[in-house]
Amino acid sequence: MTPTTLAPVEHVVAILEGSKAFRRVPAPLKIGNVPFEFSAVLIGQDKNPDLVIVIDTIAEDIQRTRQKIGGLGRALDVVGSRRPVTAILTGPRPAESALESISKVCRVLPVGTPTGTKDDELLRDWLSVLLPLPIAPQTGIAADPLGEMIQLLPASIDSQLRKSVIDASPRGAAAVKFELKRRLTAPFNTAEKKLETGEGDQ
């Protein structure tokens, strides 16, 4: 099945597990000796401390859900857990009073019922707060811009010009262009001055 044909709870689980940042734990979740039953539970991998509970608001009564989440919060306090908890609610959005009550215990993400590609993109946006940041590709980024610039300079270039360009490089591209222009036009400026003063006729 494609992600958009999965049941909403399984769709959420598939995205979180697919990120490699979470793994699903078997039901019921036990805190101390107290069992807690939710549609799905995931915990963070490696250094990710998040605990995520997924709740189907169609299958579960919201008042009962509020009680279970409150009990979960108290149980985590008792065992001294520092795991931040996020409740992801799939299905119809509960009343604001219910969301406010749950948000006093944990972070709440009501994601609705994804049914198509556009909904899939929106769901991933909602879940992005839990997912690791993508690493930008390194292609095209110079690891050593100064070294690359030196390699691009012609071997026949005057040593003084090479030194001037290298010295100007920490000030940026504009400074390098200015220095190149200054050094390359200097001989012509000198020749013009000699002509103006008559030195060239001697």
Order of alpha helices (4+ residues) and beta strands (2+ residues): alpha-beta-beta-beta-beta-beta-alpha-beta-alpha-beta-alpha-alpha-alpha-alpha
